[in-house]
Amino acid sequence: MMVKRGMLGLVLGVVLLSAAGCLEDEKAVSVALPSEARNVADSNGKYKEPVTLRIGYYTNLESKWPEGSSDSFSDNRYTKRLEEMLNIKFVHAFEYPLSDYAQRVNMLISSKDIPDFLLVTEAQFKTLAEADMLEDMTRLYEQYASPLLKEVIQGSGPKLMRRVTHNGKMLGIPSTLPTHDSDGVVWIRQDWLRKVGIQLPEAITIDDMERVARAFIGQDPDGNGKDDTYGIQSTSTFLTETIRNNSLDPYFGAFKAFPKIWIKDENGRIVYGSITDNTKQALGKLSELYRAGLIDKDFGTVKPDQFSKDISKGKAGIGTGYTSAPMKLLADSVKNNPQAEWDAHYLVAPDGNYYTRQPDPLGRIMVARKGAKHAEAIIKAINVMADLDNNVPGTSQVYMDSPGTNWSVRPIQATFRREDTLVNRFQRLKDAADGKLSPERLPNSDRKIFEDYLKGFRALTASPQDWAYTLYQYRGGNAVLSPVNVPVYNEFYGITDTMEEKWGELLNLENESFMRILVGDKPLDYFETFVSEWRRHGGDTITKEVEKEIAELK
């Protein structure tokens, strides 16, 4: 069983981690603590003697340190704040590249050699819990978690707490993702649109995308007299649970198709979204676009971390991603060409609605190795992160002057945000821009964004990261606030017994089948063969297990 769970963690760990890309019951109870943990904190919770926590860490080279800074992953403004406030120091037990993190952690779990503190996926959590390798955090959470942290966790509903509980014990602290954290937006170069004579509203259709892609390929939008510009971009990871940079996910929403999540059909029955007729229709249209040369012919060989290559070089004017995509997808475009002008559009279905698959509210889970000293200290540190994530009054942001330095450089690489954090911020900034909210009433963390907005996007291109961050908050935010934005939630998060054994095989079947249909290696009717094989190789059994789990949760 350990081997099976390890294999599942390898398959699911990466998915649960992208997600990621791109993260309080208030009654305290007494708890008997080990002698070394007694009487070591002052009235503010700061330890009188330094406490060192060994933690696993991944390196994310996409995050940009402030210009001229000597900050590093092990010594930065986050680590300094935690040391100043709590006298807590973090030591990296290991540093793995983000692309290797999930697989490396699986290997450590298999060898039963994990550090004292570690962020893990849900699959990895289950393996550790069943192997009795985790510290019981139940009473520590009750005593040390701040009211805000408890509000954040409980605000995501009882299902979230259940997912970090094993045999009645809370064995981990869940990080959280707010709603609308991953709404899929299509980013299009506006200067190119003007050159080819096309005007677009914010809400666009598949037909609009086809028209724009043809024009961008055939009408020399960069004006160099060469046939060297692209239409629709993607990578080999073209379909995900929500969205990644330059995936094709938004195109499925335009067909009311919701692959890779569990949904209710028109009769109220639970169905896996990848096997529906709407998903088949979306694949059919994408296959047409590919055969017409409107989707980059080489997309199947483009690695996920190469998503911005043609955009950065000024050879592509269409990209997809989160509302926050400008930070990674577009910033180099205006760095290399300050005349590049981008804006956000969203794909709507024939009924006029913009369907957005919502992220799993559970990010990763912070666990403590069984027997780890000062397990309560990790909760204290998370309280500080929750204050930052939710803009608690009086809490100054650590990297407010450097939007390119994101939360992934923290010693605790997760966010702990209220469900409505993003929507509220987008609305505040919009209200300030519309004159409905006095700028003085904005939180400190929002004021620079509003001030940058007032400068105008063209003026901001001299600082590409400021330009990108402001574009994200205002133009990406408009997509989230659109009245036609219809959030779509996964009906089931978790892992059933048959999933542990079969899910990796089924995912491979799905990904291979969809790719073959899209590039024309198989006809569209092959979709029915895929569905039949999916059901026969465990899909039907898993569906019944999911239905049972949902019924029990109710």
C-alpha positions as a Python dict, from the first residue, in 0.01 Angstrom:
ca = {
    (1, 'M'): (0, 0, 0),
    (2, 'M'): (287, 237, 67),
    (3, 'V'): (406, 189, -289),
    (4, 'K'): (60, 252, -432),
    (5, 'R'): (16, 569, -233),
    (6, 'G'): (361, 685, -330),
    (7, 'M'): (279, 639, -697),
    (8, 'L'): (-49, 827, -656),
    (9, 'G'): (129, 1108, -479),
    (10, 'L'): (368, 1138, -773),
    (11, 'V'): (78, 1171, -1017),
    (12, 'L'): (-148, 1392, -810),
    (13, 'G'): (121, 1585, -624),
    (14, 'V'): (224, 1789, -931),
    (15, 'V'): (-139, 1870, -1019),
    (16, 'L'): (-226, 1973, -667),
    (17, 'L'): (96, 2170, -635),
    (18, 'S'): (17, 2400, -969),
    (19, 'A'): (-234, 2490, -866),
    (20, 'A'): (-43, 2609, -795),
    (21, 'G'): (10, 2731, -890),
    (22, 'C'): (17, 3008, -932),
    (23, 'L'): (-231, 3099, -12),
    (24, 'E'): (-1002, 3042, 1270),
    (25, 'D'): (-1341, 2847, 1685),
    (26, 'E'): (-1197, 3104, 1903),
    (27, 'K'): (-1210, 2928, 2239),
    (28, 'A'): (-864, 2840, 2362),
    (29, 'V'): (-818, 2520, 2559),
    (30, 'S'): (-539, 2425, 2790),
    (31, 'V'): (-284, 2183, 2659),
    (32, 'A'): (-5, 1999, 2834),
    (33, 'L'): (314, 2083, 2651),
    (34, 'P'): (654, 1916, 2665),
    (35, 'S'): (885, 2067, 2923),
    (36, 'E'): (1105, 2231, 2658),
    (37, 'A'): (803, 2422, 2524),
    (38, 'R'): (690, 2568, 2859),
    (39, 'N'): (748, 2926, 2967),
    (40, 'V'): (955, 3022, 2665),
    (41, 'A'): (734, 3296, 2520),
    (42, 'D'): (654, 3645, 2643),
    (43, 'S'): (305, 3796, 2654),
    (44, 'N'): (323, 3872, 2281),
    (45, 'G'): (404, 3511, 2195),
    (46, 'K'): (770, 3580, 2120),
    (47, 'Y'): (1009, 3311, 2235),
    (48, 'K'): (1272, 3427, 2483),
    (49, 'E'): (1527, 3199, 2324),
    (50, 'P'): (1556, 3140, 1949),
    (51, 'V'): (1354, 2850, 1812),
    (52, 'T'): (1484, 2688, 1494),
    (53, 'L'): (1247, 2497, 1265),
    (54, 'R'): (1375, 2260, 996),
    (55, 'I'): (1146, 2278, 696),
    (56, 'G'): (1134, 2146, 341),
    (57, 'Y'): (1157, 2409, 68),
    (58, 'Y'): (1122, 2447, -306),
    (59, 'T'): (1305, 2707, -512),
    (60, 'N'): (1093, 2916, -748),
    (61, 'L'): (1321, 3108, -980),
    (62, 'E'): (1030, 3301, -1134),
    (63, 'S'): (1001, 3520, -826),
    (64, 'K'): (1204, 3838, -865),
    (65, 'W'): (1389, 4000, -575),
    (66, 'P'): (1385, 4380, -545),
    (67, 'E'): (1648, 4539, -764),
    (68, 'G'): (1975, 4571, -577),
    (69, 'S'): (1856, 4347, -296),
    (70, 'S'): (2072, 4083, -129),
    (71, 'D'): (1762, 3884, -27),
    (72, 'S'): (1765, 3508, -72),
    (73, 'F'): (1534, 3216, -14),
    (74, 'S'): (1683, 3160, 331),
    (75, 'D'): (1726, 3525, 433),
    (76, 'N'): (1463, 3777, 327),
    (77, 'R'): (1202, 4014, 461),
    (78, 'Y'): (966, 3730, 554),
    (79, 'T'): (1228, 3545, 756),
    (80, 'K'): (1332, 3869, 926),
    (81, 'R'): (975, 3953, 1025),
    (82, 'L'): (920, 3611, 1180),
    (83, 'E'): (1247, 3638, 1369),
    (84, 'E'): (1165, 3988, 1495),
    (85, 'M'): (810, 3905, 1597),
    (86, 'L'): (848, 3551, 1730),
    (87, 'N'): (1221, 3474, 1753),
    (88, 'I'): (1164, 3186, 1509),
    (89, 'K'): (1433, 3094, 1260),
    (90, 'F'): (1386, 2860, 967),
    (91, 'V'): (1650, 2625, 833),
    (92, 'H'): (1590, 2453, 500),
    (93, 'A'): (1619, 2079, 546),
    (94, 'F'): (1637, 2059, 165),
    (95, 'E'): (1586, 2280, -138),
    (96, 'Y'): (1440, 2121, -450),
    (97, 'P'): (1340, 2299, -772),
    (98, 'L'): (965, 2345, -791),
    (99, 'S'): (944, 2105, -1086),
    (100, 'D'): (1102, 1826, -877),
    (101, 'Y'): (946, 1902, -539),
    (102, 'A'): (649, 1662, -543),
    (103, 'Q'): (854, 1365, -667),
    (104, 'R'): (1136, 1428, -420),
    (105, 'V'): (894, 1457, -129),
    (106, 'N'): (736, 1126, -233),
    (107, 'M'): (1079, 964, -212),
    (108, 'L'): (1140, 1106, 137),
    (109, 'I'): (801, 980, 251),
    (110, 'S'): (872, 633, 113),
    (111, 'S'): (1202, 624, 302),
    (112, 'K'): (1034, 764, 618),
    (113, 'D'): (1289, 1044, 629),
    (114, 'I'): (1091, 1368, 634),
    (115, 'P'): (1205, 1693, 801),
    (116, 'D'): (1034, 1827, 1112),
    (117, 'F'): (800, 2048, 907),
    (118, 'L'): (683, 2001, 550),
    (119, 'L'): (415, 2117, 307),
    (120, 'V'): (250, 1820, 138),
    (121, 'T'): (-32, 1742, -102),
    (122, 'E'): (-347, 1566, 13),
    (123, 'A'): (-228, 1235, -130),
    (124, 'Q'): (102, 1267, 54),
    (125, 'F'): (-83, 1364, 372),
    (126, 'K'): (-289, 1046, 358),
    (127, 'T'): (20, 833, 317),
    (128, 'L'): (192, 999, 613),
    (129, 'A'): (-118, 983, 832),
    (130, 'E'): (-175, 613, 773),
    (131, 'A'): (193, 545, 839),
    (132, 'D'): (159, 723, 1179),
    (133, 'M'): (437, 968, 1091),
    (134, 'L'): (261, 1292, 1186),
    (135, 'E'): (230, 1493, 1506),
    (136, 'D'): (-122, 1540, 1644),
    (137, 'M'): (-198, 1912, 1601),
    (138, 'T'): (-551, 1909, 1745),
    (139, 'R'): (-490, 2076, 2082),
    (140, 'L'): (-203, 2288, 1953),
    (141, 'Y'): (-432, 2430, 1686),
    (142, 'E'): (-702, 2509, 1941),
    (143, 'Q'): (-457, 2691, 2168),
    (144, 'Y'): (-221, 2864, 1926),
    (145, 'A'): (-413, 2933, 1606),
    (146, 'S'): (-527, 3296, 1594),
    (147, 'P'): (-897, 3378, 1565),
    (148, 'L'): (-826, 3495, 1210),
    (149, 'L'): (-659, 3170, 1107),
    (150, 'K'): (-951, 2973, 1249),
    (151, 'E'): (-1192, 3198, 1062),
    (152, 'V'): (-1002, 3138, 737),
    (153, 'I'): (-1001, 2761, 776),
    (154, 'Q'): (-1356, 2727, 901),
    (155, 'G'): (-1476, 2970, 633),
    (156, 'S'): (-1404, 2705, 371),
    (157, 'G'): (-1656, 2473, 537),
    (158, 'P'): (-1636, 2152, 740),
    (159, 'K'): (-1513, 1953, 439),
    (160, 'L'): (-1177, 2128, 458),
    (161, 'M'): (-1116, 2032, 821),
    (162, 'R'): (-1223, 1677, 750),
    (163, 'R'): (-952, 1648, 483),
    (164, 'V'): (-675, 1717, 737),
    (165, 'T'): (-824, 1488, 1003),
    (166, 'H'): (-735, 1122, 1045),
    (167, 'N'): (-891, 893, 1304),
    (168, 'G'): (-1036, 1196, 1481),
    (169, 'K'): (-704, 1382, 1501),
    (170, 'M'): (-610, 1702, 1321),
    (171, 'L'): (-274, 1610, 1169),
    (172, 'G'): (-206, 1916, 956),
    (173, 'I'): (-281, 2285, 903),
    (174, 'P'): (-447, 2343, 566),
    (175, 'S'): (-348, 2634, 347),
    (176, 'T'): (-637, 2789, 158),
    (177, 'L'): (-710, 2929, -186),
    (178, 'P'): (-981, 3194, -224),
    (179, 'T'): (-1255, 3176, -482),
    (180, 'H'): (-1178, 3322, -824),
    (181, 'D'): (-807, 3264, -766),
    (182, 'S'): (-780, 3091, -1103),
    (183, 'D'): (-1042, 3234, -1336),
    (184, 'G'): (-922, 3181, -1692),
    (185, 'V'): (-858, 3499, -1891),
    (186, 'V'): (-751, 3545, -2254),
    (187, 'W'): (-487, 3817, -2283),
    (188, 'I'): (-467, 3983, -2627),
    (189, 'R'): (-234, 4249, -2767),
    (190, 'Q'): (-443, 4558, -2832),
    (191, 'D'): (-183, 4727, -3052),
    (192, 'W'): (-194, 4424, -3280),
    (193, 'L'): (-574, 4431, -3287),
    (194, 'R'): (-564, 4791, -3410),
    (195, 'K'): (-314, 4698, -3682),
    (196, 'V'): (-540, 4424, -3817),
    (197, 'G'): (-856, 4633, -3781),
    (198, 'I'): (-1037, 4430, -3515),
    (199, 'Q'): (-1224, 4567, -3215),
    (200, 'L'): (-1328, 4336, -2933),
    (201, 'P'): (-1551, 4372, -2628),
    (202, 'E'): (-1433, 4225, -2297),
    (203, 'A'): (-1664, 3925, -2347),
    (204, 'I'): (-1565, 3730, -2658),
    (205, 'T'): (-1665, 3405, -2827),
    (206, 'I'): (-1484, 3116, -2989),
    (207, 'D'): (-1564, 3273, -3327),
    (208, 'D'): (-1393, 3594, -3214),
    (209, 'M'): (-1085, 3396, -3115),
    (210, 'E'): (-1074, 3224, -3452),
    (211, 'R'): (-1096, 3559, -3632),
    (212, 'V'): (-821, 3715, -3421),
    (213, 'A'): (-590, 3414, -3457),
    (214, 'R'): (-625, 3418, -3838),
    (215, 'A'): (-548, 3789, -3848),
    (216, 'F'): (-248, 3764, -3617),
    (217, 'I'): (-99, 3485, -3828),
    (218, 'G'): (-174, 3626, -4171),
    (219, 'Q'): (-170, 4007, -4149),
    (220, 'D'): (181, 4080, -4018),
    (221, 'P'): (73, 4251, -3691),
    (222, 'D'): (434, 4314, -3585),
    (223, 'G'): (497, 4500, -3912),
    (224, 'N'): (831, 4339, -4001),
    (225, 'G'): (719, 4212, -4342),
    (226, 'K'): (773, 3849, -4243),
    (227, 'D'): (540, 3556, -4193),
    (228, 'D'): (660, 3489, -3839),
    (229, 'T'): (373, 3555, -3594),
    (230, 'Y'): (155, 3302, -3416),
    (231, 'G'): (-210, 3262, -3326),
    (232, 'I'): (-329, 3060, -3027),
    (233, 'Q'): (-58, 2950, -2787),
    (234, 'S'): (-43, 2648, -2559),
    (235, 'T'): (193, 2399, -2399),
    (236, 'S'): (190, 2021, -2378),
    (237, 'T'): (-7, 2059, -2053),
    (238, 'F'): (-301, 2207, -2239),
    (239, 'L'): (-579, 2097, -2002),
    (240, 'T'): (-582, 2121, -1622),
    (241, 'E'): (-822, 2122, -1327),
    (242, 'T'): (-851, 2502, -1345),
    (243, 'I'): (-595, 2679, -1566),
    (244, 'R'): (-224, 2729, -1621),
    (245, 'N'): (-38, 2985, -1826),
    (246, 'N'): (-106, 2922, -2195),
    (247, 'S'): (-328, 2623, -2141),
    (248, 'L'): (-642, 2576, -2351),
    (249, 'D'): (-869, 2559, -2046),
    (250, 'P'): (-1077, 2875, -2118),
    (251, 'Y'): (-1184, 2731, -2452),
    (252, 'F'): (-1358, 2442, -2274),
    (253, 'G'): (-1557, 2682, -2056),
    (254, 'A'): (-1693, 2838, -2376),
    (255, 'F'): (-1865, 2503, -2438),
    (256, 'K'): (-1985, 2467, -2077),
    (257, 'A'): (-1735, 2184, -2053),
    (258, 'F'): (-1563, 2125, -1721),
    (259, 'P'): (-1303, 1851, -1763),
    (260, 'K'): (-1099, 1705, -1477),
    (261, 'I'): (-1352, 1793, -1206),
    (262, 'W'): (-1666, 1624, -1074),
    (263, 'I'): (-1990, 1799, -1168),
    (264, 'K'): (-2365, 1738, -1164),
    (265, 'D'): (-2534, 1662, -1495),
    (266, 'E'): (-2872, 1797, -1599),
    (267, 'N'): (-3038, 1523, -1393),
    (268, 'G'): (-2842, 1604, -1079),
    (269, 'R'): (-2618, 1298, -1102),
    (270, 'I'): (-2246, 1309, -1031),
    (271, 'V'): (-2033, 1277, -1345),
    (272, 'Y'): (-1666, 1326, -1425),
    (273, 'G'): (-1651, 1636, -1644),
    (274, 'S'): (-1400, 1490, -1889),
    (275, 'I'): (-1645, 1231, -2022),
    (276, 'T'): (-1936, 1463, -2107),
    (277, 'D'): (-2063, 1550, -2454),
    (278, 'N'): (-1975, 1916, -2396),
    (279, 'T'): (-1611, 1819, -2352),
    (280, 'K'): (-1631, 1625, -2677),
    (281, 'Q'): (-1767, 1935, -2855),
    (282, 'A'): (-1484, 2150, -2717),
    (283, 'L'): (-1222, 1899, -2834),
    (284, 'G'): (-1385, 1892, -3175),
    (285, 'K'): (-1361, 2269, -3215),
    (286, 'L'): (-1003, 2280, -3089),
    (287, 'S'): (-912, 2007, -3336),
    (288, 'E'): (-1059, 2221, -3616),
    (289, 'L'): (-851, 2518, -3504),
    (290, 'Y'): (-539, 2304, -3490),
    (291, 'R'): (-591, 2160, -3839),
    (292, 'A'): (-645, 2514, -3968),
    (293, 'G'): (-305, 2612, -3828),
    (294, 'L'): (-451, 2854, -3574),
    (295, 'I'): (-303, 2668, -3275),
    (296, 'D'): (75, 2649, -3266),
    (297, 'K'): (167, 2322, -3442),
    (298, 'D'): (449, 2256, -3197),
    (299, 'F'): (246, 2307, -2879),
    (300, 'G'): (270, 1940, -2782),
    (301, 'T'): (646, 1970, -2740),
    (302, 'V'): (640, 2301, -2546),
    (303, 'K'): (717, 2239, -2181),
    (304, 'P'): (488, 2406, -1925),
    (305, 'D'): (770, 2633, -1805),
    (306, 'Q'): (821, 2765, -2162),
    (307, 'F'): (475, 2920, -2178),
    (308, 'S'): (585, 3279, -2244),
    (309, 'K'): (861, 3224, -2500),
    (310, 'D'): (682, 3353, -2813),
    (311, 'I'): (498, 3627, -2625),
    (312, 'S'): (822, 3758, -2475),
    (313, 'K'): (986, 3764, -2820),
    (314, 'G'): (697, 3961, -2967),
    (315, 'K'): (587, 3678, -3194),
    (316, 'A'): (253, 3595, -3029),
    (317, 'G'): (-31, 3825, -2931),
    (318, 'I'): (-268, 3580, -2763),
    (319, 'G'): (-210, 3415, -2426),
    (320, 'T'): (-423, 3257, -2157),
    (321, 'G'): (-380, 3236, -1783),
    (322, 'Y'): (-501, 3345, -1444),
    (323, 'T'): (-608, 3702, -1385),
    (324, 'S'): (-257, 3730, -1237),
    (325, 'A'): (-94, 3598, -1557),
    (326, 'P'): (65, 3932, -1656),
    (327, 'M'): (322, 3882, -1381),
    (328, 'K'): (474, 3578, -1554),
    (329, 'L'): (319, 3567, -1899),
    (330, 'L'): (335, 3926, -2019),
    (331, 'A'): (591, 4128, -1821),
    (332, 'D'): (883, 4040, -2052),
    (333, 'S'): (674, 4144, -2352),
    (334, 'V'): (664, 4509, -2243),
    (335, 'K'): (1018, 4487, -2110),
    (336, 'N'): (1137, 4398, -2460),
    (337, 'N'): (887, 4627, -2635),
    (338, 'P'): (731, 4908, -2427),
    (339, 'Q'): (483, 4968, -2710),
    (340, 'A'): (318, 4629, -2651),
    (341, 'E'): (-31, 4685, -2513),
    (342, 'W'): (-227, 4402, -2352),
    (343, 'D'): (-579, 4368, -2217),
    (344, 'A'): (-798, 4097, -2066),
    (345, 'H'): (-1091, 3928, -2238),
    (346, 'Y'): (-1302, 3635, -2128),
    (347, 'L'): (-1459, 3361, -2335),
    (348, 'V'): (-1834, 3320, -2298),
    (349, 'A'): (-2057, 3027, -2387),
    (350, 'P'): (-2349, 3058, -2633),
    (351, 'D'): (-2575, 3149, -2338),
    (352, 'G'): (-2355, 3456, -2273),
    (353, 'N'): (-2210, 3332, -1945),
    (354, 'Y'): (-1843, 3319, -1853),
    (355, 'Y'): (-1795, 2987, -1675),
    (356, 'T'): (-1496, 2971, -1440),
    (357, 'R'): (-1379, 2650, -1277),
    (358, 'Q'): (-1293, 2733, -918),
    (359, 'P'): (-983, 2605, -740),
    (360, 'D'): (-976, 2345, -468),
    (361, 'P'): (-1001, 2554, -148),
    (362, 'L'): (-737, 2326, 1),
    (363, 'G'): (-389, 2427, -106),
    (364, 'R'): (-117, 2222, 54),
    (365, 'I'): (-105, 2097, 411),
    (366, 'M'): (156, 2191, 668),
    (367, 'V'): (250, 1887, 871),
    (368, 'A'): (487, 1825, 1160),
    (369, 'R'): (687, 1505, 1190),
    (370, 'K'): (575, 1296, 1486),
    (371, 'G'): (790, 1398, 1780),
    (372, 'A'): (904, 1730, 1629),
    (373, 'K'): (991, 1989, 1892),
    (374, 'H'): (802, 2316, 1905),
    (375, 'A'): (524, 2205, 1674),
    (376, 'E'): (325, 2498, 1809),
    (377, 'A'): (583, 2738, 1660),
    (378, 'I'): (477, 2655, 1306),
    (379, 'I'): (120, 2758, 1393),
    (380, 'K'): (246, 3087, 1537),
    (381, 'A'): (434, 3152, 1214),
    (382, 'I'): (126, 3069, 1007),
    (383, 'N'): (-73, 3324, 1213),
    (384, 'V'): (167, 3593, 1089),
    (385, 'M'): (121, 3476, 729),
    (386, 'A'): (-259, 3487, 769),
    (387, 'D'): (-238, 3848, 890),
    (388, 'L'): (-40, 3937, 578),
    (389, 'D'): (-266, 3745, 343),
    (390, 'N'): (-582, 3909, 473),
    (391, 'N'): (-453, 4267, 509),
    (392, 'V'): (-517, 4292, 883),
    (393, 'P'): (-523, 4662, 978),
    (394, 'G'): (-185, 4775, 1100),
    (395, 'T'): (-5, 4491, 922),
    (396, 'S'): (236, 4627, 664),
    (397, 'Q'): (305, 4415, 358),
    (398, 'V'): (656, 4279, 338),
    (399, 'Y'): (726, 4334, -32),
    (400, 'M'): (469, 4604, -116),
    (401, 'D'): (734, 4792, -315),
    (402, 'S'): (826, 4483, -517),
    (403, 'P'): (521, 4308, -670),
    (404, 'G'): (747, 4064, -853),
    (405, 'T'): (846, 3913, -518),
    (406, 'N'): (556, 3683, -444),
    (407, 'W'): (454, 3472, -147),
    (408, 'S'): (646, 3166, -272),
    (409, 'V'): (968, 3303, -120),
    (410, 'R'): (827, 3270, 231),
    (411, 'P'): (970, 3010, 467),
    (412, 'I'): (613, 2875, 469),
    (413, 'Q'): (528, 2857, 98),
    (414, 'A'): (151, 2874, 115),
    (415, 'T'): (-129, 3127, 156),
    (416, 'F'): (-401, 3139, 422),
    (417, 'R'): (-666, 3365, 273),
    (418, 'R'): (-1036, 3414, 336),
    (419, 'E'): (-1266, 3282, 67),
    (420, 'D'): (-1360, 3629, -58),
    (421, 'T'): (-1015, 3792, -31),
    (422, 'L'): (-956, 3841, -403),
    (423, 'V'): (-1305, 3952, -497),
    (424, 'N'): (-1310, 4210, -217),
    (425, 'R'): (-978, 4356, -326),
    (426, 'F'): (-1078, 4379, -691),
    (427, 'Q'): (-1400, 4553, -587),
    (428, 'R'): (-1219, 4801, -359),
    (429, 'L'): (-976, 4898, -634),
    (430, 'K'): (-1256, 4934, -889),
    (431, 'D'): (-1461, 5148, -650),
    (432, 'A'): (-1159, 5374, -591),
    (433, 'A'): (-1106, 5410, -967),
    (434, 'D'): (-1477, 5490, -1017),
    (435, 'G'): (-1474, 5751, -741),
    (436, 'K'): (-1703, 5546, -517),
    (437, 'L'): (-1439, 5488, -250),
    (438, 'S'): (-1199, 5746, -111),
    (439, 'P'): (-836, 5640, -169),
    (440, 'E'): (-770, 5716, 198),
    (441, 'R'): (-1000, 5428, 289),
    (442, 'L'): (-793, 5176, 94),
    (443, 'P'): (-570, 4942, 296),
    (444, 'N'): (-203, 5033, 283),
    (445, 'S'): (-138, 4731, 61),
    (446, 'D'): (-380, 4866, -203),
    (447, 'R'): (-267, 5227, -219),
    (448, 'K'): (39, 5179, -436),
    (449, 'I'): (-168, 4976, -682),
    (450, 'F'): (-423, 5257, -707),
    (451, 'E'): (-150, 5521, -739),
    (452, 'D'): (11, 5320, -1019),
    (453, 'Y'): (-325, 5287, -1192),
    (454, 'L'): (-364, 5663, -1191),
    (455, 'K'): (-30, 5697, -1371),
    (456, 'G'): (-165, 5499, -1667),
    (457, 'F'): (-45, 5168, -1810),
    (458, 'R'): (178, 5329, -2071),
    (459, 'A'): (372, 5520, -1805),
    (460, 'L'): (416, 5198, -1604),
    (461, 'T'): (594, 5005, -1879),
    (462, 'A'): (924, 5149, -1757),
    (463, 'S'): (876, 4914, -1461),
    (464, 'P'): (735, 4596, -1621),
    (465, 'Q'): (650, 4427, -1291),
    (466, 'D'): (454, 4732, -1169),
    (467, 'W'): (278, 4739, -1507),
    (468, 'A'): (197, 4368, -1485),
    (469, 'Y'): (72, 4382, -1127),
    (470, 'T'): (-155, 4679, -1196),
    (471, 'L'): (-288, 4515, -1513),
    (472, 'Y'): (-366, 4203, -1309),
    (473, 'Q'): (-554, 4391, -1040),
    (474, 'Y'): (-758, 4613, -1271),
    (475, 'R'): (-803, 4440, -1605),
    (476, 'G'): (-791, 4086, -1472),
    (477, 'G'): (-1007, 4198, -1181),
    (478, 'N'): (-1272, 4323, -1423),
    (479, 'A'): (-1315, 3969, -1553),
    (480, 'V'): (-1375, 3838, -1202),
    (481, 'L'): (-1625, 4114, -1124),
    (482, 'S'): (-1816, 4067, -1450),
    (483, 'P'): (-2188, 4004, -1390),
    (484, 'V'): (-2174, 3711, -1634),
    (485, 'N'): (-1897, 3534, -1435),
    (486, 'V'): (-2048, 3203, -1323),
    (487, 'P'): (-1824, 3007, -1083),
    (488, 'V'): (-1822, 2629, -1125),
    (489, 'Y'): (-1719, 2422, -824),
    (490, 'N'): (-1583, 2071, -806),
    (491, 'E'): (-1838, 1849, -634),
    (492, 'F'): (-1569, 1628, -481),
    (493, 'Y'): (-1216, 1680, -359),
    (494, 'G'): (-1032, 1384, -225),
    (495, 'I'): (-907, 1037, -305),
    (496, 'T'): (-1118, 722, -304),
    (497, 'D'): (-984, 369, -262),
    (498, 'T'): (-996, 287, -633),
    (499, 'M'): (-842, 623, -718),
    (500, 'E'): (-533, 523, -524),
    (501, 'E'): (-487, 228, -754),
    (502, 'K'): (-631, 346, -1085),
    (503, 'W'): (-624, 724, -1110),
    (504, 'G'): (-277, 754, -1258),
    (505, 'E'): (-368, 509, -1533),
    (506, 'L'): (-694, 692, -1604),
    (507, 'L'): (-524, 1031, -1621),
    (508, 'N'): (-273, 896, -1870),
    (509, 'L'): (-557, 753, -2079),
    (510, 'E'): (-740, 1086, -2072),
    (511, 'N'): (-441, 1303, -2153),
    (512, 'E'): (-323, 1080, -2438),
    (513, 'S'): (-673, 1045, -2587),
    (514, 'F'): (-741, 1418, -2578),
    (515, 'M'): (-406, 1501, -2736),
    (516, 'R'): (-457, 1249, -3016),
    (517, 'I'): (-803, 1388, -3093),
    (518, 'L'): (-685, 1748, -3084),
    (519, 'V'): (-395, 1698, -3328),
    (520, 'G'): (-603, 1477, -3559),
    (521, 'D'): (-425, 1149, -3491),
    (522, 'K'): (-767, 1012, -3398),
    (523, 'P'): (-1112, 1121, -3524),
    (524, 'L'): (-1350, 1298, -3290),
    (525, 'D'): (-1558, 982, -3254),
    (526, 'Y'): (-1260, 828, -3077),
    (527, 'F'): (-1389, 1022, -2776),
    (528, 'E'): (-1652, 750, -2732),
    (529, 'T'): (-1376, 488, -2721),
    (530, 'F'): (-1200, 691, -2455),
    (531, 'V'): (-1517, 713, -2245),
    (532, 'S'): (-1576, 340, -2276),
    (533, 'E'): (-1218, 260, -2175),
    (534, 'W'): (-1231, 509, -1888),
    (535, 'R'): (-1545, 346, -1749),
    (536, 'R'): (-1412, -7, -1795),
    (537, 'H'): (-1075, 57, -1631),
    (538, 'G'): (-1214, 186, -1304),
    (539, 'G'): (-1400, 506, -1388),
    (540, 'D'): (-1744, 365, -1311),
    (541, 'T'): (-1625, 222, -981),
    (542, 'I'): (-1463, 552, -885),
    (543, 'T'): (-1782, 740, -976),
    (544, 'K'): (-1982, 521, -736),
    (545, 'E'): (-1723, 578, -464),
    (546, 'V'): (-1738, 953, -520),
    (547, 'E'): (-2118, 946, -498),
    (548, 'K'): (-2093, 757, -170),
    (549, 'E'): (-1835, 999, -27),
    (550, 'I'): (-2052, 1298, -119),
    (551, 'A'): (-2356, 1138, 44),
    (552, 'E'): (-2159, 1074, 363),
    (553, 'L'): (-2034, 1433, 375),
    (554, 'K'): (-2392, 1555, 360),
}
